[in-house]
């Protein structure tokens, strides 16, 4: 199943969980279950926007976007993070009002059963989506999966709070559970917005991918070949690395191009989805580019 197909399933599951959790809130009149249902609305909006961005990111390069549309996935993550922040503030407002105006809860058994069933759906889908996100390096799919996992923890907190209300008959535990839920999803929203901003600012490759690149370059380095000025960046599912490759000045263009091709192939095999750009230079020539200097070189 492709990334877009997972997001379509996520949309369908979000619609189902909205119905289940809204029914749970309607049966019980619990503000914590209302907060859970509101977060499912955010799940739906986030999954729909993520599907749109993944579809856009998959489009081939064009005249206006010669490097492709891969960064569109970061907009999805940021959008979902902002939605989560808005939902958290709405939940806190509803919980504070219920704190000052407590109301008895009804049919908690049915409400908790519906919430538990919807959490099971979200949890199973989230685990499958996370595996797919890691396989395809999809920020949009990962963001949606992590939001679903947050939703599972949210529901667990709500259920524990309602169990406590049922045991103690302390109605104030219901809004307290809602506020704790809001603080939890607030943290997740901030994390998603931060990660989206990092991606839009050309964040370097993950450490494990940089180590894989190092191993490949070490295999090719010898008295005849050396590498320097390496920089890397992520753009959605795409990974990029740029570097200089120094070869003997008396090599023919055919020799140099063949060596570069072998390095590029090895790099792409080591890091799936990588796009490597190697600039060929004679061994006795140095290229100085301020954009590729390390921080310590400025001191």
C-alpha positions as CSV (number, residue, x, y, z in Angstrom):
1,X,0.0,0.0,0.0
2,X,1.4,3.4,-1.0
3,X,1.6,6.5,1.3
4,X,-1.5,8.1,-0.2
5,X,-3.5,5.0,0.3
6,X,-2.6,5.0,4.0
7,X,-3.8,8.6,4.3
8,X,-7.1,7.7,2.6
9,X,-7.5,4.9,5.2
10,X,-6.7,7.5,7.9
11,X,-9.4,9.8,6.6
12,X,-11.9,6.9,6.7
13,X,-10.9,5.9,10.2
14,X,-11.1,9.6,11.4
15,X,-14.7,9.8,10.2
16,X,-15.5,6.6,12.0
17,X,-13.8,7.7,15.3
18,X,-15.6,11.1,15.1
19,X,-18.9,9.2,15.0
20,X,-17.9,6.9,17.9
21,X,-16.5,9.6,20.1
22,X,-19.3,12.0,19.4
23,X,-21.7,9.3,20.4
24,X,-19.7,8.6,23.6
25,X,-19.9,12.4,24.5
26,X,-23.6,12.5,23.6
27,X,-24.4,9.6,25.9
28,X,-22.3,10.8,28.9
29,X,-22.2,14.6,28.6
30,X,-18.5,14.3,29.6
31,X,-16.3,17.2,28.7
32,X,-13.2,15.0,28.6
33,X,-15.0,12.8,26.0
34,X,-15.9,16.0,24.1
35,X,-12.2,16.9,24.1
36,X,-11.4,13.5,22.7
37,X,-14.0,14.0,19.9
38,X,-12.6,17.4,19.1
39,X,-9.2,15.9,18.6
40,X,-10.7,13.4,16.2
41,X,-12.0,16.3,14.1
42,X,-8.4,17.6,14.0
43,X,-7.3,14.1,12.9
44,X,-9.7,14.3,10.0
45,X,-8.6,17.7,8.9
46,X,-5.0,16.8,9.2
47,X,-5.3,13.6,7.3
48,X,-7.2,15.3,4.4
49,X,-4.5,18.1,4.2
50,X,-1.7,15.5,4.4
51,X,-3.3,13.5,1.5
52,X,-3.4,16.7,-0.6
53,X,0.3,17.5,0.2
54,X,1.5,14.0,-0.4
55,X,-0.2,14.1,-3.8
56,X,1.4,17.4,-4.6
57,X,4.8,16.2,-3.4
58,X,4.6,13.2,-5.8
59,X,4.3,15.4,-8.8
60,X,7.4,15.5,-11.1
61,X,9.6,18.6,-11.4
62,X,8.3,21.3,-13.7
63,X,9.6,24.6,-15.0
64,X,8.7,26.5,-11.9
65,X,9.9,23.8,-9.5
66,X,12.9,22.1,-11.1
67,X,13.9,20.3,-7.9
68,X,10.4,18.8,-7.4
69,X,7.7,19.4,-4.9
70,X,9.0,17.2,-2.0
71,X,8.9,19.9,0.6
72,X,5.1,20.1,0.4
73,X,4.9,17.4,3.0
74,X,6.4,19.8,5.6
75,X,3.4,22.1,5.1
76,X,1.2,19.2,6.1
77,X,3.1,18.6,9.3
78,X,3.0,22.3,10.2
79,X,-0.7,22.6,9.4
80,X,-1.6,19.6,11.6
81,X,0.5,21.0,14.4
82,X,-1.4,24.4,14.3
83,X,-4.7,22.5,14.3
84,X,-3.6,20.6,17.3
85,X,-2.7,23.8,19.1
86,X,-6.1,25.3,18.3
87,X,-7.9,22.1,19.5
88,X,-6.0,22.1,22.8
89,X,-7.0,25.7,23.5
90,X,-10.6,24.9,22.7
91,X,-10.5,21.9,25.1
92,X,-9.0,23.9,27.9
93,X,-11.8,26.5,27.5
94,X,-14.5,23.9,27.6
95,X,-12.9,22.2,30.6
96,X,-12.6,25.4,32.6
97,X,-16.2,26.1,32.0
98,X,-17.2,22.6,33.2
99,X,-14.9,23.1,36.2
100,X,-17.0,26.0,37.4
101,X,-20.3,24.5,36.3
102,X,-20.1,20.7,37.0
103,X,-22.8,18.4,35.7
104,X,-23.6,14.7,36.4
105,X,-22.3,12.2,33.9
106,X,-24.6,9.5,32.5
107,X,-24.2,6.1,30.8
108,X,-20.4,6.1,31.4
109,X,-20.1,2.4,30.5
110,X,-21.4,2.8,26.9
111,X,-19.4,6.0,26.4
112,X,-16.2,4.4,27.6
113,X,-16.7,1.3,25.5
114,X,-17.2,3.5,22.3
115,X,-14.1,5.5,23.2
116,X,-12.0,2.3,23.8
117,X,-13.1,0.8,20.4
118,X,-12.2,4.0,18.5
119,X,-8.8,4.1,20.3
120,X,-8.1,0.5,19.1
121,X,-8.7,1.6,15.5
122,X,-6.4,4.6,15.8
123,X,-3.7,2.6,17.5
124,X,-3.6,-0.2,14.9
125,X,-3.6,2.3,12.0
126,X,-0.9,4.5,13.6
127,X,1.6,1.6,14.0
128,X,1.1,0.6,10.3
129,X,1.5,4.2,9.2
130,X,4.7,4.7,11.2
131,X,6.3,1.7,9.6
132,X,5.4,3.0,6.2
133,X,6.6,6.5,7.0
134,X,10.0,5.2,8.0
135,X,10.2,3.1,4.8
136,X,9.4,6.1,2.5
137,X,10.8,9.0,4.7
138,X,7.3,10.6,4.5
139,X,7.1,13.5,7.0
140,X,3.3,13.9,6.3
141,X,2.6,10.3,7.0
142,X,4.8,10.3,10.1
143,X,3.1,13.5,11.4
144,X,-0.4,11.9,10.9
145,X,0.7,8.7,12.6
146,X,2.2,10.5,15.6
147,X,-1.0,12.5,16.0
148,X,-3.0,9.3,16.0
149,X,-0.7,7.9,18.7
150,X,-1.3,11.1,20.7
151,X,-5.0,10.5,20.2
152,X,-4.6,7.0,21.7
153,X,-2.9,8.3,24.8
154,X,-5.5,11.1,25.0
155,X,-8.3,8.5,25.0
156,X,-6.4,6.4,27.6
157,X,-6.2,9.5,29.9
158,X,-9.9,10.3,29.4
159,X,-10.9,6.7,30.2
160,X,-8.8,6.7,33.4
161,X,-10.4,10.0,34.4
162,X,-13.9,8.7,33.8
163,X,-13.1,5.5,35.8
164,X,-12.0,7.7,38.7
165,X,-15.2,9.7,38.4
166,X,-17.3,6.5,38.4
167,X,-15.4,5.2,41.5
168,X,-15.3,8.4,43.6
169,X,-18.2,10.4,42.2
170,X,-15.9,13.4,42.1
171,X,-17.2,15.4,39.1
172,X,-14.3,17.7,39.0
173,X,-12.0,14.9,37.8
174,X,-13.8,15.1,34.4
175,X,-12.5,18.6,33.5
176,X,-9.2,17.9,35.1
177,X,-8.8,14.9,32.7
178,X,-9.8,17.1,29.8
179,X,-7.1,19.7,30.8
180,X,-4.4,17.1,31.0
181,X,-5.5,15.8,27.6
182,X,-5.2,19.3,26.2
183,X,-1.7,19.8,27.7
184,X,-0.6,16.5,26.2
185,X,-1.7,17.3,22.7
186,X,-0.4,20.9,23.1
187,X,3.1,19.4,23.5
188,X,2.6,17.2,20.4
189,X,1.4,20.3,18.4
190,X,4.5,22.3,19.3
191,X,6.7,19.4,18.3
192,X,5.1,19.0,14.9
193,X,5.3,22.8,14.1
194,X,9.0,22.8,15.2
195,X,9.8,19.7,13.0
196,X,8.0,21.3,10.1
197,X,10.1,24.5,10.4
198,X,13.3,22.5,10.6
199,X,12.4,20.7,7.4
200,X,11.6,23.9,5.5
201,X,15.0,25.3,6.6
202,X,17.0,22.5,4.9
203,X,17.8,20.3,7.9
204,X,20.9,18.0,7.5
205,X,20.4,14.3,6.9
206,X,19.8,12.0,9.8
207,X,22.9,10.8,11.7
208,X,22.5,7.2,10.5
209,X,22.4,8.4,6.8
210,X,25.4,10.6,7.3
211,X,27.3,7.7,8.7
212,X,26.3,5.5,5.7
213,X,27.7,8.2,3.4
214,X,30.9,8.4,5.4
215,X,31.4,4.7,5.1
216,X,31.0,4.8,1.3
217,X,33.4,7.7,0.9
218,X,36.0,6.0,3.1
219,X,35.9,3.0,0.7
220,X,36.7,5.2,-2.3
221,X,39.3,7.5,-0.7
222,X,43.0,6.7,-1.5
223,X,46.1,8.6,-2.6
224,X,44.3,9.1,-5.9
225,X,40.9,10.3,-4.7
226,X,39.7,12.5,-1.9
227,X,36.4,14.2,-0.9
228,X,35.6,17.5,0.9
229,X,33.0,20.3,1.2
230,X,30.2,17.8,1.9
231,X,26.8,19.2,2.7
232,X,23.4,17.4,3.0
233,X,19.8,18.3,3.3
234,X,16.3,16.8,3.5
235,X,13.4,17.7,1.3
236,X,10.4,15.6,2.2
237,X,11.0,12.0,1.1
238,X,14.0,13.1,-0.9
239,X,17.6,13.2,0.5
240,X,20.4,15.3,-1.1
241,X,24.2,15.3,-0.6
242,X,26.6,17.7,-2.4
243,X,30.4,17.3,-2.3
244,X,33.7,17.9,-4.1
245,X,35.6,14.9,-5.5
246,X,39.3,15.5,-6.2
247,X,41.1,13.3,-8.8
248,X,44.5,13.4,-10.4
249,X,44.9,16.3,-12.8
250,X,46.3,14.0,-15.5
251,X,43.2,11.7,-15.6
252,X,41.1,11.8,-18.7
253,X,37.5,13.1,-18.5
254,X,36.4,9.5,-19.1
255,X,38.4,8.2,-16.2
256,X,37.1,10.9,-13.8
257,X,33.5,10.5,-14.9
258,X,33.6,6.7,-14.5
259,X,35.0,7.1,-10.9
260,X,32.3,9.7,-10.1
261,X,29.6,7.4,-11.4
262,X,30.8,4.6,-9.2
263,X,30.7,6.8,-6.1
264,X,27.2,8.1,-7.0
265,X,25.9,4.6,-7.4
266,X,27.4,3.4,-4.1
267,X,25.9,6.4,-2.3
268,X,22.4,5.9,-3.7
269,X,22.6,2.2,-2.8
270,X,23.6,3.1,0.8
271,X,20.9,5.7,1.3
272,X,17.6,4.9,-0.5
273,X,16.1,8.0,-2.1
274,X,19.4,9.9,-2.0
275,X,20.4,12.3,-4.8
276,X,24.1,12.8,-4.9
277,X,25.9,15.7,-6.7
278,X,29.7,15.4,-7.0
279,X,31.8,18.2,-8.4
280,X,35.0,17.0,-10.0
281,X,38.2,18.9,-9.3
282,X,41.9,18.2,-9.9
283,X,43.7,17.0,-6.8
284,X,45.8,20.2,-6.6
285,X,42.9,22.6,-6.9
286,X,40.8,23.8,-3.9
287,X,37.4,25.4,-4.2
288,X,36.4,27.8,-1.4
289,X,32.7,28.3,-0.9
290,X,31.6,30.2,2.3
291,X,28.3,28.3,2.1
292,X,30.0,24.9,2.8
293,X,32.5,26.0,5.4
294,X,32.3,24.4,8.8
295,X,31.5,26.6,11.8
296,X,35.0,26.1,13.3
297,X,36.6,27.5,10.2
298,X,35.2,30.9,11.0
299,X,37.0,31.0,14.4
